[in-house]
């Protein structure tokens, strides 16, 4: 007897193991590893993942429950992805089902529905009100009656055995179909019908004539071309001349865009050397990790595309990751123009259905290249020839919910499995990657020159303290304002970068000093002027902006800090003739807004692009000759050991947006700490000098890449219980790790209260700890019951990027 080992869809430590199910006779030979199935579990039905088939089981055969039904016709996971799921669960300390769920598009997550079913033979004994509720149906969805006064009556009938509750497992995503009209008669029969049809059946004749040239057409198209109605189709169906069928169609997010085919560009000597090194590993089918360290504008994308071309010519597949939605419009355009219909796109800007369709194209081998954000690393390819991670230093490649994986680690796992190269590209590599390249763990290829030998743009650092002393209270320094005015006169474009969104960072009373805080988090509320709202960017709480101080009722309530809305307002006052496009989370939240705004700027419909992090990287506009950074040091003062690195990366990336083509560019950085080494080295575009200085700091304080880190965060509604649990966890970890490991804390998190929960954290610094995983798993298992009840939340991050 064949038995299926199934991981069920309940993320708890008690169920984090395979359960054995019998395969019913009709499904023997059909069920395969990697398929999703519906299985009975206790009193309900659940989705499960088949991870293996076997001939033996430890359970008595009569106790084995059979699989109820199949969710898939073909497996959603191949052998490699099943292995990857197990590896993710082990290395990120998540449940196996969470790892499998993360590898699928949201549309393929299970939806659990409840129905009430009448048992026919009990119909005469059922209460008349309940019978009326069902009318002529035997089954009604629970959601239809859940909010009605009939619930007590239904409960009584269920208790009497007159009805039963039935569980349904459905998929969130729906396959989109389209009606097609197909000619089912031969050419001769149609010709004969055209002659025999009455003179008044003009529309039927037009339809048949159209179907003589094309055997089948979409119903909508046919009705529109012949200017007729569905009644005409029905008339032809009665005569058995045509049939109507449903055909599956893909939702295409780029259907209204045209892409002009492009050819490979001639390479510089440096690009040729880089491609040669990568091409050798492609030819020899060996796994290597390359760090492509190239200044902004050095043509890394062209090297990627020519390497992908080598892979596709070998009949293999490629994955390209780009950070978050900001890079996709221009990146997608480049790849679609070069590789056409071979490209699938996966990113957060697509709808649920569009993502589902793109994923199915990959699974069905209809495409050979996927371009997408972090989760595209799980694309179900079976013959990968190269994996590229562009802007590899980006923190958005790290997932902040379980499973807390880093896309780079998953890429290396898959690269090793497929014996193919992994290319990490960046102008400002993460310290960890650059250190590995220096040690020879990664192979480094370097692009030191910009395309066409253009010089890097000169950078001016403006000390805003001096501006204040000179009586300039504007958010624009005199130098930046002068350069902005000059660009407007010349008809050139400028980019203004600000590292936050909203109107101002906080609201304070000038009389009593009261700062309006979020009632659920220990953080000040941010003022958004358009909606006149104060918002918390952590828990989503909102309140109307008041004209009086809630503490002392004073009217002297003022906005402090600078947000994108406030900058836009001041620009409009100072430069009324300037056309400004603002890009932040508020203006790009609607589908397609991001792409539309960038297209408008690219078409020259605005003089100034003002935005947050989403405009800092990857954008390439020929007419941009000035980049202004308004508040360079906002990131320097957050409690994060990577603060200087993130500041340096962001300033270097945003500076790289200027002067990328024939026009020379300039950069102005405004700061209150001009002497800080990250700002000084960024202004000189000097990555190696920054790397040396930052590595000294990391070594001195014991941070990556010299040590590994694990962050344990405990949150509880009761502050005392939270700290008590955090102390017990810290004691347990100290007891089970070696003397070399350093356990810091517990201390209150930088944001000590979030969503009415008090937060404490412990940090572990270590080099090699054989017992670490076991000690951490024990903690999760010990507190499983409290976590299931929601009393306590414990998160363990084995490579934290968010220290807040």
ChimeraX attribute file (.defattr): number of C-alpha atoms within 10 A of each C-alpha:
attribute: neighborCount
match mode: 1-to-1
recipient: residues
	/A:1	12
	/A:2	16
	/A:3	23
	/A:4	25
	/A:5	20
	/A:6	26
	/A:7	25
	/A:8	25
	/A:9	24
	/A:10	17
	/A:11	15
	/A:12	19
	/A:13	18
	/A:14	10
	/A:15	15
	/A:16	18
	/A:17	15
	/A:18	17
	/A:19	18
	/A:20	23
	/A:21	24
	/A:22	21
	/A:23	22
	/A:24	16
	/A:25	11
	/A:26	8
	/A:27	14
	/A:28	13
	/A:29	9
	/A:30	12
	/A:31	26
	/A:32	21
	/A:33	20
	/A:34	23
	/A:35	22
	/A:36	26
	/A:37	22
	/A:38	24
	/A:39	23
	/A:40	18
	/A:41	15
	/A:42	7
	/A:43	9
	/A:44	14
	/A:45	20
	/A:46	22
	/A:47	27
	/A:48	27
	/A:49	28
	/A:50	25
	/A:51	22
	/A:52	19
	/A:53	17
	/A:54	11
	/A:55	8
	/A:56	12
	/A:57	17
	/A:58	6
	/A:59	11
	/A:60	7
	/A:61	13
	/A:62	7
	/A:63	9
	/A:64	15
	/A:65	15
	/A:66	17
	/A:67	22
	/A:68	17
	/A:69	17
	/A:70	17
	/A:71	19
	/A:72	14
	/A:73	11
	/A:74	17
	/A:75	17
	/A:76	20
	/A:77	28
	/A:78	18
	/A:79	13
	/A:80	16
	/A:81	20
	/A:82	21
	/A:83	14
	/A:84	21
	/A:85	23
	/A:86	17
	/A:87	16
	/A:88	25
	/A:89	21
	/A:90	16
	/A:91	13
	/A:92	19
	/A:93	23
	/A:94	25
	/A:95	24
	/A:96	27
	/A:97	23
	/A:98	20
	/A:99	24
	/A:100	22
	/A:101	17
	/A:102	18
	/A:103	21
	/A:104	19
	/A:105	22
	/A:106	17
	/A:107	20
	/A:108	17
	/A:109	16
	/A:110	21
	/A:111	14
	/A:112	15
	/A:113	14
	/A:114	15
	/A:115	17
	/A:116	20
	/A:117	19
	/A:118	23
	/A:119	15
	/A:120	10
	/A:121	8
	/A:122	13
	/A:123	14
	/A:124	10
	/A:125	10
	/A:126	18
	/A:127	13
	/A:128	11
	/A:129	12
	/A:130	15
	/A:131	16
	/A:132	10
	/A:133	13
	/A:134	15
	/A:135	10
	/A:136	8
	/A:137	11
	/A:138	14
	/A:139	16
	/A:140	16
	/A:141	16
	/A:142	17
	/A:143	12
	/A:144	10
	/A:145	15
	/A:146	10
	/A:147	9
	/A:148	9
	/A:149	9
	/A:150	13
	/A:151	14
	/A:152	10
	/A:153	14
	/A:154	20
	/A:155	13
	/A:156	14
	/A:157	19
	/A:158	17
	/A:159	11
	/A:160	12
	/A:161	12
	/A:162	19
	/A:163	22
	/A:164	18
	/A:165	16
	/A:166	16
	/A:167	18
	/A:168	17
	/A:169	19
	/A:170	17
	/A:171	14
	/A:172	15
	/A:173	19
	/A:174	13
	/A:175	12
	/A:176	14
	/A:177	13
	/A:178	13
	/A:179	15
	/A:180	18
	/A:181	23
	/A:182	19
	/A:183	22
	/A:184	16
	/A:185	17
	/A:186	12
	/A:187	14
	/A:188	9
	/A:189	11
	/A:190	20
	/A:191	15
	/A:192	11
	/A:193	18
	/A:194	18
	/A:195	10
	/A:196	9
	/A:197	12
	/A:198	11
	/A:199	9
	/A:200	8
	/A:201	12
	/A:202	14
	/A:203	16
	/A:204	22
	/A:205	22
	/A:206	16
	/A:207	20
	/A:208	21
	/A:209	14
	/A:210	16
	/A:211	19
	/A:212	15
	/A:213	9
	/A:214	11
	/A:215	16
	/A:216	19
	/A:217	17
	/A:218	16
	/A:219	20
	/A:220	14
	/A:221	12
	/A:222	21
	/A:223	18
	/A:224	10
	/A:225	12
	/A:226	15
	/A:227	11
	/A:228	16
	/A:229	14
	/A:230	11
	/A:231	10
	/A:232	16
	/A:233	23
	/A:234	15
	/A:235	14
	/A:236	18
	/A:237	17
	/A:238	10
	/A:239	11
	/A:240	12
	/A:241	18
	/A:242	22
	/A:243	17
	/A:244	18
	/A:245	15
	/A:246	13
	/A:247	11
	/A:248	11
	/A:249	12
	/A:250	16
	/A:251	17
	/A:252	15
	/A:253	17
	/A:254	12
	/A:255	7
	/A:256	6
	/A:257	8
	/A:258	10
	/A:259	13
	/A:260	11
	/A:261	12
	/A:262	13
	/A:263	9
	/A:264	11
	/A:265	11
	/A:266	9
	/A:267	15
	/A:268	17
	/A:269	10
	/A:270	18
	/A:271	23
	/A:272	13
	/A:273	16
	/A:274	21
	/A:275	21
	/A:276	14
	/A:277	14
	/A:278	24
	/A:279	18
	/A:280	12
	/A:281	19
	/A:282	22
	/A:283	13
	/A:284	10
	/A:285	15
	/A:286	15
	/A:287	20
	/A:288	20
	/A:289	23
	/A:290	22
	/A:291	23
	/A:292	28
	/A:293	22
	/A:294	22
	/A:295	24
	/A:296	27
	/A:297	25
	/A:298	24
	/A:299	20
	/A:300	24
	/A:301	15
	/A:302	17
	/A:303	23
	/A:304	23
	/A:305	20
	/A:306	19
	/A:307	21
	/A:308	26
	/A:309	18
	/A:310	18
	/A:311	22
	/A:312	19
	/A:313	9
	/A:314	12
	/A:315	12
	/A:316	18
	/A:317	24
	/A:318	24
	/A:319	25
	/A:320	25
	/A:321	28
	/A:322	25
	/A:323	23
	/A:324	18
	/A:325	17
	/A:326	23
	/A:327	22
	/A:328	25
	/A:329	17
	/A:330	16
	/A:331	18
	/A:332	19
	/A:333	17
	/A:334	19
	/A:335	24
	/A:336	23
	/A:337	17
	/A:338	20
	/A:339	20
	/A:340	16
	/A:341	13
	/A:342	18
	/A:343	22
	/A:344	27
	/A:345	25
	/A:346	25
	/A:347	21
	/A:348	15
	/A:349	22
	/A:350	17
	/A:351	15
	/A:352	16
	/A:353	22
	/A:354	21
	/A:355	24
	/A:356	23
	/A:357	26
	/A:358	24
	/A:359	23
	/A:360	19
	/A:361	19
	/A:362	22
	/A:363	18
	/A:364	11
	/A:365	14
	/A:366	14
	/A:367	21
	/A:368	23
	/A:369	29
	/A:370	27
	/A:371	24
	/A:372	26
	/A:373	24
	/A:374	24
	/A:375	18
	/A:376	23
	/A:377	24
	/A:378	21
	/A:379	26
	/A:380	22
	/A:381	24
	/A:382	17
	/A:383	15
	/A:384	24
	/A:385	29
	/A:386	31
	/A:387	27
	/A:388	26
	/A:389	28
	/A:390	22
	/A:391	24
	/A:392	25
	/A:393	24
	/A:394	19
	/A:395	17
	/A:396	16
	/A:397	23
	/A:398	19
	/A:399	17
	/A:400	15
	/A:401	12
	/A:402	18
	/A:403	26
	/A:404	22
	/A:405	26
	/A:406	19
	/A:407	22
	/A:408	23
	/A:409	13
	/A:410	16
	/A:411	24
	/A:412	20
	/A:413	18
	/A:414	23
	/A:415	22
	/A:416	16
	/A:417	15
	/A:418	18
	/A:419	21
	/A:420	27
	/A:421	27
	/A:422	28
	/A:423	28
	/A:424	24
	/A:425	23
	/A:426	22
	/A:427	26
	/A:428	29
	/A:429	23
	/A:430	20
	/A:431	20
	/A:432	13
	/A:433	20
	/A:434	23
	/A:435	17
	/A:436	15
	/A:437	19
	/A:438	11
	/A:439	10
	/A:440	10
	/A:441	14
	/A:442	20
	/A:443	19
	/A:444	20
	/A:445	21
	/A:446	19
	/A:447	22
	/A:448	16
	/A:449	19
	/A:450	19
	/A:451	19
	/A:452	13
	/A:453	11
	/A:454	17
	/A:455	13
	/A:456	22
	/A:457	22
	/A:458	16
	/A:459	19
	/A:460	16
	/A:461	19
	/A:462	21
	/A:463	16
	/A:464	23
	/A:465	15
	/A:466	12
	/A:467	19
	/A:468	13
	/A:469	9
	/A:470	9
	/A:471	9
	/A:472	14
	/A:473	11
	/A:474	14
	/A:475	20
	/A:476	21
	/A:477	20
	/A:478	13
	/A:479	14
	/A:480	23
	/A:481	17
	/A:482	11
	/A:483	18
	/A:484	24
	/A:485	13
	/A:486	13
	/A:487	18
	/A:488	17
	/A:489	9
	/A:490	8
	/A:491	11
	/A:492	19
	/A:493	23
	/A:494	27
	/A:495	25
	/A:496	24
	/A:497	27
	/A:498	22
	/A:499	22
	/A:500	20
	/A:501	23
	/A:502	24
	/A:503	25
	/A:504	23
	/A:505	17
	/A:506	22
	/A:507	23
	/A:508	18
	/A:509	21
	/A:510	15
	/A:511	13
	/A:512	14
	/A:513	13
	/A:514	15
	/A:515	21
	/A:516	20
	/A:517	18
	/A:518	25
	/A:519	15
	/A:520	17
	/A:521	21
	/A:522	18
	/A:523	20
	/A:524	19
	/A:525	25
	/A:526	26
	/A:527	28
	/A:528	22
	/A:529	15
	/A:530	10
	/A:531	9
	/A:532	13
	/A:533	18
	/A:534	26
	/A:535	22
	/A:536	20
	/A:537	16
	/A:538	15
	/A:539	13
	/A:540	10
	/A:541	15
	/A:542	15
	/A:543	13
	/A:544	12
	/A:545	16
	/A:546	13
	/A:547	12
	/A:548	13
	/A:549	22
	/A:550	14
	/A:551	12
	/A:552	12
	/A:553	14
	/A:554	14
	/A:555	14
	/A:556	13
	/A:557	22
	/A:558	14
	/A:559	17
	/A:560	15
	/A:561	14
	/A:562	20
	/A:563	23
	/A:564	25
	/A:565	23
	/A:566	20
	/A:567	23
	/A:568	18
	/A:569	13
	/A:570	15
	/A:571	20
	/A:572	14
	/A:573	11
	/A:574	13
	/A:575	14
	/A:576	11
	/A:577	11
	/A:578	16
	/A:579	16
	/A:580	21
	/A:581	20
	/A:582	19
	/A:583	24
	/A:584	22
	/A:585	16
	/A:586	14
	/A:587	13
	/A:588	18
	/A:589	12
	/A:590	10
	/A:591	12
	/A:592	13
	/A:593	14
	/A:594	21
	/A:595	18
	/A:596	13
	/A:597	19
	/A:598	22
	/A:599	14
	/A:600	12
	/A:601	21
	/A:602	17
	/A:603	11
	/A:604	16
	/A:605	14
	/A:606	18
	/A:607	22
	/A:608	26
	/A:609	22
	/A:610	23
	/A:611	26
	/A:612	18
	/A:613	17
	/A:614	20
	/A:615	22
	/A:616	26
	/A:617	21
	/A:618	22
	/A:619	22
	/A:620	16
	/A:621	18
	/A:622	17
	/A:623	23
	/A:624	26
	/A:625	23
	/A:626	26
	/A:627	31
	/A:628	27
	/A:629	25
	/A:630	23
	/A:631	19
	/A:632	24
	/A:633	23
	/A:634	15
	/A:635	19
	/A:636	20
	/A:637	9
	/A:638	14
	/A:639	13
	/A:640	16
	/A:641	16
	/A:642	21
	/A:643	17
	/A:644	21
	/A:645	21
	/A:646	20
	/A:647	20
	/A:648	26
	/A:649	25
	/A:650	23
	/A:651	24
	/A:652	26
	/A:653	24
	/A:654	23
	/A:655	31
	/A:656	26
	/A:657	28
	/A:658	31
	/A:659	26
	/A:660	26
	/A:661	18
	/A:662	11
	/A:663	13
	/A:664	18
	/A:665	24
	/A:666	21
	/A:667	29
	/A:668	22
	/A:669	26
	/A:670	26
	/A:671	20
	/A:672	16
	/A:673	17
	/A:674	18
	/A:675	11
	/A:676	13
	/A:677	16
	/A:678	28
	/A:679	26
	/A:680	17
	/A:681	19
	/A:682	23
	/A:683	21
	/A:684	15
	/A:685	25
	/A:686	16
	/A:687	18
	/A:688	12
	/A:689	14
	/A:690	21
	/A:691	19
	/A:692	11
	/A:693	13
	/A:694	18
	/A:695	18
	/A:696	11
	/A:697	12
	/A:698	17
	/A:699	13
	/A:700	10
	/A:701	12
	/A:702	16
	/A:703	17
	/A:704	19
	/A:705	18
	/A:706	17
	/A:707	16
	/A:708	18
	/A:709	21
	/A:710	18
	/A:711	20
	/A:712	21
	/A:713	23
	/A:714	26
	/A:715	27
	/A:716	23
	/A:717	18
	/A:718	14
	/A:719	16
	/A:720	11
	/A:721	16
	/A:722	24
	/A:723	21
	/A:724	13
	/A:725	19
	/A:726	25
	/A:727	19
	/A:728	12
	/A:729	21
	/A:730	19
	/A:731	13
	/A:732	15
	/A:733	22
	/A:734	16
	/A:735	11
	/A:736	14
	/A:737	19
	/A:738	15
	/A:739	10
	/A:740	11
	/A:741	18
	/A:742	17
	/A:743	20
	/A:744	14
	/A:745	15
	/A:746	23
	/A:747	16
	/A:748	20
	/A:749	19
	/A:750	16
	/A:751	15
	/A:752	19
	/A:753	22
	/A:754	20
	/A:755	15
	/A:756	17
	/A:757	21
	/A:758	25
	/A:759	26
	/A:760	27
	/A:761	28
	/A:762	22
	/A:763	22
	/A:764	21
	/A:765	20
	/A:766	22
	/A:767	13
	/A:768	13
	/A:769	14
	/A:770	9
	/A:771	12
	/A:772	17
	/A:773	14
	/A:774	11
	/A:775	17
	/A:776	19
	/A:777	15
	/A:778	13
	/A:779	16
	/A:780	20
	/A:781	13
	/A:782	12
	/A:783	16
	/A:784	18
	/A:785	15
	/A:786	12
	/A:787	16
	/A:788	13
	/A:789	9
	/A:790	11
	/A:791	16
	/A:792	21
	/A:793	20
	/A:794	21
	/A:795	17
	/A:796	23
	/A:797	22
	/A:798	19
	/A:799	16
	/A:800	21
	/A:801	19
	/A:802	14
	/A:803	17
	/A:804	13
